[in-house]
Amino acid sequence: MVDPTSDLCEDVTEENAPRCAVCEKPIVQQKSHRVVTSIEDGSVVTTHFCTPDCRTQWDG
């Protein structure tokens, strides 16, 4: 997976792109990409969403 802080519109393929936590689609060249960051067991966890609608559907 690519660094979630990088520009996801450049040099990202479906194989190394993060996946949406709701629909599991690879997030490639999507301007509506959303990320939720949390701490779990002392580690940073990033949860990716391909659209605001998927972010709204997530119950994490």
N, C-alpha and C positions, 0 to 999 in steps of 0.2 A: 504494500500500500504506500502511496505517496504521502509526503509530509502534509498534514491537514492545513498548515499555515501557508502552503505554497499556492501559487496562482494555478488553479485547476483548469484553466483554459489553455494551457500550454504543455506540450510534451506528455500528455497523459493518455494512456491507452486503456481499453476496457479491462485488460488483464491486471493492471496495477492501480486502477482507480478505486477509491473507496466505494462501498455499496450503501445504498439507502437502507436504513434500519427498518423501514416499513415494507417497501415493495421489492427490495434487494436488487434494483437496477444499478448498474455502474454509473457513477456520477462523472460524466465526461462532458466538458464544455457546456455546463449549465449555469447560467447566471443566477438562478434562483436557489442555488445550493445553500443549505443551512447546516450549522454544526452546533451541537450542544456539548459542552465540556463539563465533566463532573469528576469527583474524586471517589474512587471505590477501593477499599482496602489499602489506602495510602498511595494509590497510583492514579495518574490522570487517564481518564477514559474519554474519547471523543466519539460521539454518535452523529452520523451523517444522514442528511435527508435531501432528496433530489428536488423537492418542491415544498413550498409552505403548507400545502394540503397534507403531504406526508408528515410533516412536522406536527401538524395539528392532530393527526390520527394516532401518533405515538403516545403511549401511556407510561413511558419510562419514568 
